[in-house]
Amino acid sequence: MKRSLQRGSGSTGLIFTAASVALIAATYGLARLGYGLFLPAFSETFALTPAIGGLLASGASVTYCVSAVLGFRYAPTHPRVVVVLAGLTATGGSAGIAAAPGTTVFVGAVLLAGMGAGFASPALVELVQRNVNETGQEKLQSVVNSGTGFGVMAAGTFSLVLGSSWRLAWALIAVISFSAMIGVLQSDTSRGGSIQSSRPGSRRPPVPRTRHRSAGLRPLRRPLTAAFILGIGSSAIWVHGRTLLEGHGGMAVETSAAAWIALGIGGAAAALTSSWLARHTLQTTWLVTVLAVALATGMFAIAPHSIAASFGAAALFGLAYTATTSVLITWAAQTAESNAAGTSVLFISLVLGQALGATLIGALIETLEPGPAFIVAAIICGITALGGPSPAKSQRQVPTPVPR
């Protein structure tokens, strides 16, 4: 899931910035998205079929949604506690994966590790707001948001360098997660107050009650549906991408890991699309970015034997997927009464779609073979492009943040 961003400006310490980027990299790019990257090795060790592997990914998505709901509920008042929850779940889950003696412990560890990302996002949104002057918040939120791309690159590097020593890789992920949590807690200078609230005559607005948020989210039915369907289609690459490259395309483990590094680079490069997204309507940006996700998914299916095509598809997917989630954030800002609540609900819908898609695509791989299953996923993404924002909703522009 991609995080909602607060607008503002200012600066904060380099240690706080680096630790926050590291926490997003560890919880999202490593502990959560790293599961799909290491799925071939997991499947060999624990005898997981594609369907079972997809079902487990679905379970991790559900636990992520649970932690995201808890995070958005409690982060505004207890962000440091939520940071601790993010760090401990990612650390404990990753350590459990590294040490798992059998399938039962492994499954529990994967489900626990997936929760860290849901806690991390809302906690860091709040801490950035408390640590940074209003004029610097937007820039810092974008920097923190880039952590996912760096995390995916790190996961790919671990897989490439460590090879079959995946237990060592997940032990390192546990260390990184814990260290990032400690770094955020120690470098946080707010200790409970926000910079805005310290200015005379300035006070942060109260958090709306649940029933008020629900009323404000009624117009989100269309983007909620679009996010859910996009989640189904995009799950093919996130969960089963390396399985396709290695099993169907005959690609070496080291080469497929390098493809995931390219995916991470593409995700990090999505920051460069923010100006283009801000200049165009939601209709245009949604159509272009979602069709790019569909194209990348189709390229995986058509040319898994080609290293150049696979690397290009991976980079395109990372770029397009991140840009698409940025459009979702803007869509929420233009539709919901509460920007943060609207964004959180859209990305919970996105992840729930990925939960369903991981199981669905896994079953299709067993039934139709990987290539046709990925074609189905690409078609699903293409259908999503047709359900974009209405022309009236696309006219009012909102500065587009870069999501994680």
C-alpha positions in Angstrom: 0.0 0.0 0.0 1.1 3.5 -0.8 1.1 6.1 2.0 -0.9 9.3 2.2 1.2 12.5 2.3 0.8 15.6 4.3 1.5 18.9 2.6 4.0 21.4 4.0 7.6 22.5 4.0 10.6 22.8 6.3 13.5 20.5 7.2 14.5 18.0 9.8 17.7 16.2 10.9 19.4 14.0 8.4 19.3 11.1 10.9 15.5 11.3 11.3 15.2 11.5 7.5 17.5 8.5 6.9 15.9 6.4 9.6 12.4 7.1 8.3 13.4 6.2 4.7 15.0 3.0 6.2 11.9 2.1 8.1 9.7 2.4 5.0 12.3 0.4 3.0 12.4 -2.3 5.6 8.7 -2.6 6.3 7.4 -2.2 2.7 10.2 -3.1 0.2 11.8 -5.8 2.3 9.5 -7.4 4.9 6.3 -7.0 2.9 7.2 -7.0 -0.8 10.3 -9.2 -0.3 8.0 -12.2 0.1 7.2 -12.4 -3.6 10.9 -11.9 -4.5 11.9 -14.9 -2.4 8.9 -17.0 -3.2 10.8 -19.4 -5.4 13.3 -20.2 -2.6 10.5 -20.5 -0.1 8.6 -22.8 -2.3 11.5 -25.1 -2.7 12.2 -25.2 1.1 8.6 -25.6 2.3 7.1 -27.3 -0.7 4.7 -24.5 -1.5 2.5 -24.8 -4.7 1.7 -21.6 -6.6 -1.8 -21.6 -5.2 -0.6 -22.0 -1.6 2.1 -19.4 -2.1 -0.6 -17.0 -3.5 -2.9 -17.8 -0.6 -0.2 -17.0 1.9 0.5 -13.7 0.2 -3.3 -13.0 0.4 -3.1 -13.6 4.2 -0.2 -11.2 4.6 -2.2 -8.6 2.7 -5.1 -9.0 5.1 -2.9 -8.6 8.2 -1.4 -5.5 6.5 -4.9 -4.1 6.2 -5.6 -4.8 9.8 -2.5 -3.0 10.9 -3.2 -0.1 8.5 -6.6 0.5 10.1 -5.1 0.4 13.6 -2.3 2.7 12.5 -4.6 5.4 11.0 -6.7 5.2 14.2 -3.9 5.6 16.7 -1.0 7.2 14.9 -2.4 10.8 15.2 -2.2 10.6 19.0 0.5 7.9 19.7 2.8 7.9 16.7 5.9 6.6 18.6 3.9 3.6 19.9 2.8 2.9 16.3 6.5 3.1 15.2 7.4 0.5 17.8 4.6 -1.7 16.5 5.9 -1.3 12.9 9.4 -2.1 13.9 8.6 -5.1 16.2 6.2 -6.8 13.7 8.6 -6.4 10.8 11.6 -7.5 13.0 9.8 -10.4 14.6 8.2 -11.6 11.3 11.5 -11.4 9.4 13.4 -13.2 12.2 10.7 -15.8 12.3 11.1 -16.4 8.5 14.8 -16.7 8.9 14.6 -19.2 11.7 11.5 -21.1 10.6 12.0 -24.9 11.2 8.8 -25.8 9.3 5.8 -24.6 7.4 3.7 -23.6 10.4 6.2 -21.2 11.9 7.0 -19.9 8.4 3.3 -19.1 7.7 2.9 -17.3 11.0 6.1 -15.3 10.5 5.0 -14.1 7.0 1.7 -13.0 8.3 3.4 -11.0 11.1 6.0 -9.4 8.9 3.3 -8.1 6.6 1.9 -6.0 9.4 4.9 -3.7 9.7 4.1 -1.7 6.6 0.6 -0.9 7.8 1.8 0.5 11.0 4.8 2.4 9.5 3.0 4.7 7.1 0.5 6.6 9.3 3.1 6.8 12.1 5.7 8.5 9.9 3.1 10.8 8.3 2.4 12.1 11.8 6.1 12.3 13.0 7.1 14.2 9.9 4.4 16.7 10.6 5.5 17.0 14.2 9.2 17.3 13.3 9.1 19.6 10.3 7.9 23.2 9.6 4.9 23.3 7.4 6.8 24.5 4.4 9.1 21.5 4.3 6.7 18.6 5.0 5.7 17.8 1.4 9.4 17.5 0.3 10.3 15.3 3.3 7.2 13.1 2.9 8.3 12.4 -0.7 11.8 11.5 0.4 10.5 9.2 3.0 8.0 7.7 0.5 10.9 6.7 -1.8 11.9 4.1 0.8 9.8 1.4 -0.9 11.9 1.5 -4.1 15.1 1.4 -2.2 13.8 -1.6 -0.2 12.9 -3.5 -3.3 16.4 -2.8 -4.7 17.9 -4.0 -1.5 15.8 -7.2 -1.5 16.9 -7.9 -5.1 20.5 -7.3 -4.1 20.2 -9.7 -1.2 18.7 -12.3 -3.4 21.4 -11.7 -6.0 24.4 -11.7 -3.7 23.3 -14.3 -1.1 21.8 -16.7 -3.6 20.2 -19.7 -1.8 21.2 -18.3 1.6 17.7 -16.8 2.0 17.7 -17.3 5.8 20.7 -15.0 6.1 18.9 -12.4 4.0 15.9 -12.4 6.2 18.0 -12.2 9.3 19.5 -9.0 7.8 16.1 -7.7 7.1 15.2 -8.2 10.8 18.3 -6.3 11.8 17.5 -3.4 9.4 13.9 -3.2 10.6 14.9 -3.0 14.3 17.7 -0.5 13.6 15.4 1.7 11.6 12.8 1.7 14.4 15.4 2.7 17.0 16.8 5.4 14.6 13.3 7.0 14.2 12.6 6.9 17.9 15.9 8.4 18.9 15.9 11.1 16.2 12.3 12.2 16.8 12.6 15.6 18.5 8.8 16.3 18.8 8.0 13.9 21.7 4.3 14.5 21.3 3.8 18.0 20.0 3.6 19.3 16.4 5.5 22.2 15.1 2.4 23.8 13.8 0.6 23.6 17.1 3.4 25.5 18.8 2.8 28.6 16.8 0.5 31.3 18.3 -3.0 31.0 17.1 -2.4 27.7 15.2 -3.9 24.5 16.2 -4.2 21.2 14.3 -7.8 20.3 13.5 -9.2 17.5 15.5 -9.4 14.0 14.0 -12.9 13.4 12.7 -14.9 10.6 14.3 -15.5 7.4 12.4 -19.1 8.2 11.4 -18.0 11.6 9.9 -15.3 9.9 7.9 -17.7 7.3 6.6 -20.1 10.0 5.5 -17.3 11.8 3.7 -16.1 8.6 2.0 -19.4 7.8 0.3 -18.3 9.5 -3.0 -15.3 7.1 -3.1 -17.3 4.2 -4.5 -15.8 4.6 -8.0 -12.1 4.9 -6.9 -12.6 2.2 -4.3 -13.7 -0.2 -7.1 -10.9 0.9 -9.4 -8.2 0.4 -6.7 -9.6 -3.1 -5.8 -9.5 -4.2 -9.5 -6.0 -2.7 -10.0 -4.9 -4.7 -6.9 -6.1 -7.9 -8.5 -4.2 -7.3 -11.7 -1.0 -6.0 -10.2 -0.6 -8.9 -7.9 0.6 -11.1 -10.7 4.0 -9.4 -10.9 4.3 -8.6 -7.2 3.7 -12.2 -6.1 4.4 -14.5 -9.0 6.7 -12.4 -11.2 10.0 -14.2 -10.3 8.2 -17.6 -10.5 7.3 -16.7 -14.1 10.8 -15.6 -15.1 12.5 -18.6 -13.5 10.0 -21.4 -14.1 8.5 -20.4 -17.4 11.3 -18.3 -18.8 14.2 -20.4 -17.7 15.9 -17.4 -16.2 18.7 -18.0 -13.6 17.9 -17.1 -10.0 20.6 -14.4 -10.1 19.2 -12.9 -13.3 15.6 -12.7 -12.0 16.9 -11.1 -8.8 18.6 -8.4 -11.0 15.2 -7.9 -12.7 13.8 -7.0 -9.3 16.5 -4.5 -8.8 15.4 -2.9 -12.0 11.8 -2.9 -10.7 13.0 -1.1 -7.6 14.9 1.5 -9.7 11.7 2.1 -11.7 9.8 2.6 -8.5 12.3 5.1 -7.2 12.3 6.9 -10.5 8.6 7.5 -10.3 9.4 10.7 -8.4 10.3 12.2 -11.7 6.7 11.9 -13.0 5.2 14.2 -10.3 5.4 17.3 -12.5 3.7 15.5 -15.4 1.0 14.1 -13.2 0.3 17.6 -11.8 -0.1 19.2 -15.3 -2.7 16.7 -16.5 -6.2 15.7 -15.6 -7.0 12.7 -13.5 -8.6 11.0 -16.5 -5.4 11.3 -18.5 -3.0 10.3 -15.8 -5.1 7.3 -14.6 -5.5 6.0 -18.2 -1.8 6.3 -19.1 -0.4 4.9 -15.8 -2.8 2.0 -15.5 -2.3 1.0 -19.2 1.4 1.1 -18.6 0.9 -1.3 -15.7 -1.1 -3.6 -18.0 1.6 -3.3 -20.7 4.3 -4.3 -18.3 2.3 -7.3 -17.0 1.7 -8.4 -20.6 5.4 -8.0 -21.4 6.2 -10.4 -18.6 3.8 -13.0 -20.1 4.9 -12.6 -23.7 8.7 -12.4 -23.4 9.9 -14.1 -20.1 12.8 -15.7 -22.0 14.3 -12.3 -23.0 16.5 -10.7 -20.4 16.2 -7.3 -22.0 12.4 -7.4 -22.3 12.0 -8.7 -18.8 14.2 -6.1 -17.3 12.4 -3.4 -19.3 9.0 -4.7 -18.2 10.2 -4.8 -14.5 11.4 -1.2 -14.6 8.2 -0.1 -16.4 6.0 -1.8 -13.9 7.9 -0.2 -10.9 7.5 3.2 -12.5 3.9 2.8 -13.6 2.6 1.2 -10.5 4.1 3.9 -8.3 2.8 6.6 -10.5 -0.7 5.0 -10.5 -0.8 5.0 -6.8 0.1 8.6 -6.9 -2.9 9.2 -9.1 -5.0 7.4 -6.5 -3.8 9.8 -3.8 -4.9 12.8 -5.9 -8.2 11.1 -6.7 -8.8 10.7 -2.9 -7.9 14.3 -2.3 -10.5 15.5 -4.9 -13.2 13.2 -3.8 -13.2 12.5 0.0 -13.9 15.1 2.7 -10.9 13.8 4.5 -7.7 13.4 2.4 -5.9 11.1 4.8 -9.0 8.9 5.5 -9.8 8.8 1.8 -6.3 7.8 0.8 -6.0 5.1 3.5 -9.3 3.5 2.5 -8.3 3.5 -1.2 -5.0 1.7 -0.5 -6.7 -0.7 1.9 -8.9 -1.5 -1.1 -5.9 -1.8 -3.3 -4.2 -4.3 -1.0 -7.4 -6.3 -0.5 -7.5 -6.6 -4.3 -4.0 -7.9 -4.2 -4.9 -10.4 -1.6 -7.6 -11.8 -3.8 -5.4 -11.5 -6.9 -2.5 -13.4 -5.4 -4.8 -16.4 -4.8 -6.6 -16.0 -8.1 -3.5 -15.7 -10.3 -1.8 -18.5 -8.4 -4.8 -20.8 -9.2 -4.7 -19.7 -12.8 -1.0 -20.5 -13.1 -1.7 -24.0 -12.0 -4.6 -24.3 -14.4 -3.5 -22.3 -17.5 0.3 -22.1 -17.1 2.0 -18.8 -16.1 1.9 -17.0 -19.5 -1.9 -17.1 -20.0 -2.4 -16.3 -16.3 -0.4 -13.1 -16.7 -2.3 -12.2 -19.8 -5.5 -12.4 -17.8 -3.9 -10.1 -15.2 -2.9 -7.6 -17.9 -6.5 -7.6 -19.2 -7.8 -7.0 -15.7 -5.5 -4.0 -15.4 -6.7 -2.8 -18.8 -10.3 -3.0 -17.7 -9.4 -0.9 -14.7 -8.2 1.9 -17.0 -11.7 2.3 -18.3 -13.1 2.9 -14.9 -11.2 6.1 -14.1 -12.3 9.4 -12.8 -15.3 11.2 -14.4 -14.5 14.2 -16.5 -16.0 16.6 -14.0 -13.8 15.2 -11.2 -10.8 15.4 -13.4 -10.8 19.2 -13.9 -9.7 20.4 -10.5 -6.0 19.7 -10.0 -4.3 18.9 -6.8 -0.5 18.8 -6.3 0.4 15.1 -6.6 2.7 13.5 -4.0 4.9 10.5 -4.8 3.5 7.5 -3.0 5.2 4.5 -1.6 
